[in-house]
Amino acid sequence: MTKDQNAKTDRRVKYTKMFLRESLLELMKEKPVDKITPTELCRKAEINRNTFYTHYYTARDVLEEIETEFSTQIIDSLSSRFTAENIDIPQMLDEICRMIYEKRDFCKILLSENGDAAFLEGVITLGKNVIILGWQKEGVTLPDDQMEMFFSYIISGSIALIKKWAANDMKNSPGEIAQLIERATYGGINGMIGI
């Protein structure tokens, strides 16, 4: 295969995947990903099933590819700006909310009742060690098991708040949502350190 043929093939694969992704997100406005069949997705994308099965097995595989790409973008952005020595939790929250807002069409679907609720928790949990280290620098000293419970509590509330933001069509700015999460978090932290 020549270089030009490879470029055409790569372009076709890219377009095929783009149509499948867009079609999946459209279908997810109506029903959960696990209720969407490959046949239904192919019909919506106007792609034959053989082409679909060249790249994926199920509609969830398409969604997981989108999620992986998005979570990689978030992780890359955060890891380029924050380290264990340079922790700024309010800025991290702001960055995460900004990235969610930038991909709001996808995120509104993902965070809806038809989406994948575990995705956002997984992304936030990737920063868990840095977040806990930041809290410890703020003066939170708890045994490991209690720190885990506190982290779960804060993350669950943050995810609920972000899901509500998405359900309300993200009318508030990303900065406002980040500040709301920050105030709730630091209210909990202040309670933990006895302020």
C-alpha positions as CSV (number, residue, x, y, z in Angstrom):
1,M,0.0,0.0,0.0
2,T,1.4,3.4,-0.9
3,K,1.6,6.4,1.4
4,D,-1.4,8.0,-0.4
5,Q,-3.4,4.9,0.0
6,N,-2.6,4.7,3.7
7,A,-3.6,8.3,4.1
8,K,-7.0,7.6,2.4
9,T,-7.6,4.6,4.6
10,D,-6.7,6.5,7.7
11,R,-9.1,9.3,6.7
12,R,-11.9,6.8,6.0
13,V,-11.4,5.1,9.4
14,K,-11.4,8.5,11.0
15,Y,-14.6,9.6,9.3
16,T,-16.3,6.2,10.0
17,K,-15.5,6.5,13.7
18,M,-16.7,10.1,13.7
19,F,-20.0,9.1,12.2
20,L,-20.4,6.2,14.7
21,R,-19.6,8.5,17.6
22,E,-22.0,11.2,16.6
23,S,-24.7,8.6,15.9
24,L,-24.2,6.9,19.2
25,L,-24.5,10.2,21.1
26,E,-27.7,11.0,19.2
27,L,-29.2,7.6,20.1
28,M,-28.1,8.0,23.7
29,K,-30.4,11.0,24.0
30,E,-33.2,8.5,23.7
31,K,-31.9,5.4,25.6
32,P,-28.9,3.9,27.5
33,V,-25.9,2.8,25.5
34,D,-26.4,-0.9,26.5
35,K,-29.9,-0.8,24.9
36,I,-28.4,0.4,21.5
37,T,-27.6,-2.5,19.1
38,P,-24.8,-2.4,16.5
39,T,-27.5,-2.7,13.8
40,E,-29.3,0.3,15.1
41,L,-26.1,2.3,15.4
42,C,-25.0,1.3,11.9
43,R,-28.4,2.3,10.5
44,K,-28.2,5.7,12.2
45,A,-24.6,6.3,11.0
46,E,-25.3,4.9,7.5
47,I,-22.5,2.5,7.8
48,N,-22.6,-1.3,7.1
49,R,-22.2,-3.7,10.0
50,N,-19.0,-5.3,8.6
51,T,-17.4,-1.9,8.8
52,F,-18.6,-1.5,12.3
53,Y,-17.3,-4.9,13.4
54,T,-13.9,-4.0,11.9
55,H,-13.5,-1.5,14.7
56,Y,-15.9,-2.4,17.5
57,Y,-17.9,-5.2,19.0
58,T,-20.7,-3.2,20.7
59,A,-22.0,0.3,21.0
60,R,-20.4,0.5,24.5
61,D,-17.0,0.0,22.8
62,V,-17.7,3.2,20.8
63,L,-18.6,5.0,24.0
64,E,-15.6,3.7,25.9
65,E,-13.3,5.0,23.1
66,I,-14.9,8.5,23.4
67,E,-14.5,8.3,27.2
68,T,-10.9,7.2,27.1
69,E,-10.0,10.0,24.7
70,F,-11.7,12.6,26.9
71,S,-10.2,11.3,30.2
72,T,-6.8,11.3,28.5
73,Q,-7.2,14.9,27.6
74,I,-8.2,15.8,31.2
75,I,-5.3,13.8,32.7
76,D,-2.8,15.3,30.3
77,S,-4.0,18.8,31.1
78,L,-3.9,18.3,34.8
79,S,-0.6,16.4,34.9
80,S,1.0,19.2,32.8
81,R,-0.1,21.8,35.3
82,F,-0.1,20.1,38.7
83,T,2.3,17.9,40.7
84,A,2.5,16.7,44.2
85,E,4.7,19.7,45.0
86,N,2.5,22.1,43.1
87,I,-1.1,21.3,44.2
88,D,-3.8,23.8,43.7
89,I,-7.1,22.0,44.2
90,P,-9.3,25.1,43.3
91,Q,-7.4,25.4,40.0
92,M,-7.8,21.7,39.4
93,L,-11.5,21.9,39.9
94,D,-11.7,24.9,37.6
95,E,-9.8,23.1,34.9
96,I,-12.0,20.0,35.1
97,C,-15.2,22.0,35.0
98,R,-13.8,24.1,32.1
99,M,-13.0,20.9,30.1
100,I,-16.4,19.4,30.8
101,Y,-18.0,22.7,29.6
102,E,-15.9,22.7,26.4
103,K,-17.2,19.2,25.6
104,R,-20.7,20.0,27.0
105,D,-22.6,18.3,24.2
106,F,-20.9,15.0,24.9
107,C,-20.9,15.5,28.7
108,K,-24.6,16.4,29.0
109,I,-25.4,13.0,27.4
110,L,-22.7,11.2,29.3
111,L,-23.9,12.6,32.6
112,S,-27.6,12.0,31.8
113,E,-29.6,9.1,33.0
114,N,-28.7,7.3,29.7
115,G,-25.0,8.0,30.2
116,D,-22.2,6.3,32.0
117,A,-22.2,7.7,35.6
118,A,-19.1,5.9,36.6
119,F,-17.0,7.7,34.0
120,L,-16.7,11.0,35.8
121,E,-16.0,9.3,39.1
122,G,-13.2,7.3,37.4
123,V,-11.6,10.5,36.0
124,I,-11.7,12.3,39.3
125,T,-10.4,9.3,41.2
126,L,-7.3,9.3,38.9
127,G,-6.3,12.5,40.8
128,K,-7.1,11.0,44.2
129,N,-3.6,10.9,45.6
130,V,-2.9,14.5,44.6
131,I,-6.2,15.6,46.0
132,I,-5.6,13.8,49.3
133,L,-2.1,15.2,49.5
134,G,-3.6,18.7,49.0
135,W,-6.0,18.1,51.9
136,Q,-3.3,16.9,54.1
137,K,-1.3,20.1,53.4
138,E,-4.5,22.0,54.4
139,G,-4.3,20.2,57.8
140,V,-6.6,17.2,57.4
141,T,-5.1,14.4,59.4
142,L,-7.2,11.3,59.4
143,P,-6.4,7.5,59.4
144,D,-6.3,6.1,55.9
145,D,-9.7,4.4,56.0
146,Q,-11.4,7.6,57.2
147,M,-9.5,9.7,54.5
148,E,-10.9,7.2,51.9
149,M,-14.4,7.7,53.3
150,F,-14.0,11.5,53.2
151,F,-12.7,11.4,49.7
152,S,-15.7,9.3,48.6
153,Y,-18.1,11.7,50.3
154,I,-16.6,14.7,48.6
155,I,-16.4,13.1,45.2
156,S,-20.0,11.8,45.4
157,G,-21.2,15.3,46.2
158,S,-19.1,16.9,43.5
159,I,-20.3,14.4,40.9
160,A,-23.9,15.1,41.9
161,L,-23.4,18.8,41.6
162,I,-21.8,18.4,38.1
163,K,-24.6,16.1,37.0
164,K,-27.2,18.7,38.1
165,W,-25.2,21.4,36.2
166,A,-25.3,19.3,33.1
167,A,-29.0,18.6,33.5
168,N,-29.6,22.3,33.8
169,D,-27.9,22.8,30.4
170,M,-24.7,24.2,32.0
171,K,-26.2,27.6,32.5
172,N,-23.6,28.5,35.2
173,S,-20.0,29.1,34.2
174,P,-17.4,26.5,34.8
175,G,-15.8,28.8,37.3
176,E,-19.0,29.2,39.3
177,I,-19.4,25.4,39.5
178,A,-15.8,25.0,40.5
179,Q,-16.2,27.6,43.3
180,L,-19.4,25.9,44.5
181,I,-17.6,22.5,44.7
182,E,-14.6,24.2,46.4
183,R,-16.8,25.9,49.0
184,A,-18.6,22.6,49.8
185,T,-15.3,20.7,49.9
186,Y,-13.6,23.3,52.2
187,G,-16.6,23.4,54.4
188,G,-16.1,19.7,54.9
189,I,-12.4,20.1,55.4
190,N,-12.8,22.9,57.9
191,G,-15.2,20.6,59.8
192,M,-12.6,17.8,59.7
193,I,-9.8,20.0,61.1
194,G,-12.0,21.6,63.7
195,I,-12.2,25.2,62.4
